[in-house]
Amino acid sequence: MEQSVLNNTTLILLTQAVSLLYIITTGLYGADFLKNIPLAKAYKQPALIVTIIAHIAFIGFLTAPAGYQLSYSSYTVMSMVALTLAVIYMFIEFTTKTDKTGFFVLSFSAGAEILSSILLSLSSIQGPSFSGIGIGIHLFSAIFGFSAIAIAGLYSFLYLLLFRQIKNNRYGVLFENLPNLEVLEQLIKHAVAFGFLFLSLTLMAGIIGSAQSGEAVNLLDPKLIGLIVIWMLYGASLFIKKLFGWDTKHMAYLLIILFVFITSLIVMMSLFSPTFHNFSF
């Protein structure tokens, strides 16, 4: 396989096909949520499963030249974010039997995969593959951590929308189809706990991986400082209700702000750097 993806028509067509599957699946979930279309309800779960399987196969094809190791390239990481979001949501849906938040989560997942497709078609640089268990765990934990943060932010946004509808006595589509506030609150807490866990693993694995490779840890690295601040805020949010008496509404605002900040940071890194670890401010 050629290293330059600009000349690899097959690879570009495959990533566009995966993006199309995400769009179709998201459309089915949206049609069921907004219009209660029976056909969409019947085929949305099978479509999600097919999309995930196809995406895993594509990741295998994408990483085959590097011995099935993920690279630090922006398009690979964004594609993994899309896949991780879809897998986490599928797990939530199958375990809670609640399928009414899929449209929102999968919309973000589809957006991440479309962005990955665009970056892949524009890039001619293959990022370095990780080497060593520490770096591998660091990369996977970072992706899972961001996905948990994204889901926490999305659920927080839905919580506030539903809260406002109930407060204003406006019982529309969200009230009729979303889980109640208590269920959304529990979903937020679980997402935050997972996010904090994976961010902790990201920090520890990054330090271990740097030690294994003989690289000195730069404590003034903006990426490291930002990660530590985010990690501390998410850790505090687990106890903020008990320590400061915050209600779920105020915690939801904090999680949304963090989600927007992290998303903006990742998009900025994607636009201005071919690989995340070569980015500097």
N, C-alpha and C positions, 0 to 999 in steps of 0.2 A: 504493500500500500504506500502511496506517495505521502510524504510528510506535509506537503502543501495541500490544504483542504480546498484551496481555490480551484485546483485542477481535478478534484475528486468529485465528479458529478454524482456518483452513486451515494456517497456519504451525505451530500447536501439534500438529495431527494429523500433519503431515509429520514433525516431529521425533520424535513418538512412533512413527511407522512406521519411521524409521531406527533408533531404539532397539530395536524389535522385531526388525529384521533382524540387529542385532548379537547379540541374545540367541539367535536361532535359529542363527546361525553359530557362536557360542561353544558352544552345546549340541551341535552336530554334531562339533566338534573334541573336546569332552569325551566324547561317546559313543564316538568312535573311540579316544581315549587310554585311557579307563577300561574299556571293554567290547569294543573291537575289532569294532564293529558294521559289517559290510560296506557297508550303505546310507549310514552316516555317512561312511565313508572315501571313497565314490564322489562324494558331493555336497558335502563340506565346502569344497573349493577353489572350485567354481563359486559356492557361497553367499558365500564371502569376496569374490570378484570382484564379484558383484552388489551386495553391501553397500557396497563401496568406491565403485562407480559411482553408486549411489543417494545415498550420502553427499556425493559431489562435486556432484551435481545439486542436492541440498538446500542446500549451502553457496552455490551460485550463486544459488538462489532467495532465500536469506537475505540475501545481500549485494547483490542487484540494485538496491534503492533507493539505495544509496550508490555506485553506479557500479562494482559488483563489487569493492569494497574492504572488507577485514576491519575490524571495529570492535574497540575495546578492551573490549567488554562481556564479562563473565565467561562467559556461556553460549556466546558465539561462540568464545572461546579454548578452553574445555573441549571443545567439539565438534571443534575443530581438533586438540586433543591426541588425541582418540579416533581421528580419521581418520589422523593422522600415525603413531600406533602401528600401526594396521592396515596402512598402506602399507609402513612399515619392515619389519614382520613378513612381509608378502607377498614383499618383495624378498629377505629372508633365506631364506624357504622355497623360492622358485624358484631361487635361486642355489646354495644348499647342499644342496638336495634332502632337507632334514630338516624334517619337518612335525609333530614330536612335542612341540614347545614352544608350539604355537599356542594350545592351550587356556588356558595361563597368561597369555600376552600379551594375547589377545583378551578374556579375562575383565576385565582392567584397562581395555581399550579400551571394552568394553561399559559398564563402570561409569562411565567418564568421560562417555560419551554419555548415559547415563541421568541423571547429575547435570546435564548441560547441558540436558536436556529439562525437568527439574524447575525449574532456574533460569529457563528461558525462559518457562515457564507462570506463574511467580510475579513476573517482572520487568515493569515498565512503562517502563523506561529503556533507550533505545538509546544505547550508548556511542559516543563520537566515532570516526570512521574515521581511519585513519592517512593522512598526506599526506607525500609525499617518498620518495625511494628509500631513504634512510638509515633512516627509521622503519619502512618496509615490511620491509627486511632485518632490522631489530631484532626485529620481532614474529615473523616467520617463523623466525628463528634461535632465538629463545627457545622457541618451540613444539617445533621439532625437537630442541633441546637437552634439554628436559624429557623428551621421548619417548625419547631415547637414554639418559638417566639412569634412566628407569623400566625400560627393558629391561635395562640393566646390573644394576639392583637385583633384578629378577625372576630373571635368570639366576644371580646370586650366591646368591639364596635356594635355587634349585633345585640349585646346586652343593653347598651345605652339606647339604641334605637327602640327596642322593645319596651324598655323602661319609660321612655318618653311617650310612646303610644299609649301605654296604660295610664300614665299620669294625666294625659290630655283626653282620656276616654275616646281614643281613636283606634278602634279595633279593626285593622286592615289585614293585608296579606301576611305580614310578619307575625302578628298575634295569632292568626289562624294556623300557621304552618310551623313556626319555630318552636323549639322546646321552651318550657316555662323558665322564668328567671332563676329559680332554684337550680334547675338542671344546667343552665348556661353557666351559673356561678361555679358549679362543681367542675364543668368542663374547663373553665378558665384556670382553676386551681391545679388541675392535673397537667394542663399544658405548661403552666409556669414551673411546676415541679420538674417536669421533663426537661424544660429549657435550662433550668439551673443545673441539673445533673449533667447534661451534655456540655454546657459551658465549662463546668468544673473539669470534666474529662478533657476538653479541648486545651485548657490551660496546662494541666498536668502533662498530657501527652506531648504538647508542643515543647515544654521544657525538657522532657525526657528525650524527645527526638533530636533536639538541638545538641544535647549532651552526647548522644550517640554519634552524631555527625561531626562532633568536635567544634561546633559553632558556638560562639559566646552569645549569651542572651542579652540583647540590648534593652535595658529597662526603660529607655527613653523613646523606644519605638512607638509612634502614634497608634499603630494597630494594637500593640500589646496594652498600652494605657487605656485605649477605648474598650478593649475586651474586658479588662479588669473592672472598669467602671460599670459596664453593662452587667457583668457577673455579680458585682456587689449590689446593684439595684434590684436585680432579679432575686438574689438571695434575701434582700430586705423585704421584698414584696410578699415573700412567703409568710412573714411574721408581722407585716405592717398593720394588719387588722387588729391583732392582739396588742401590739406595742403602742400604737398611736390612735387606735379606735377608728381607723378609716373604715368606711363602708365599701361595698363592692363597686359602687359607682365611681368613687374617687380612685380606687385601684385600677379600674378599667381605663380611666383617663391616662394614668401613668403608663400602663402597658401599651396603649395606642401610641403615645409619644415615643416610647422606646422602639416600637415596631417601625414607625415612620423613619426614625433616625437610622436604625440599622439597615433598613431597605435602601434609604438614600445613600448610605455609605457603600453598600455592596454595588449598587448601580454605578456610583462614581468610580469605584475600583474597576468595574467591568469596562467602562468607557475609556479610562485613562491608563489602563495597564493591561497587557496581555496575560499576566499572571498576578494573582493576589499577593504573593510574597515578594514581588518586585515593586509593589506600589509604595510610593512615599508622598507625603504632602509637601 
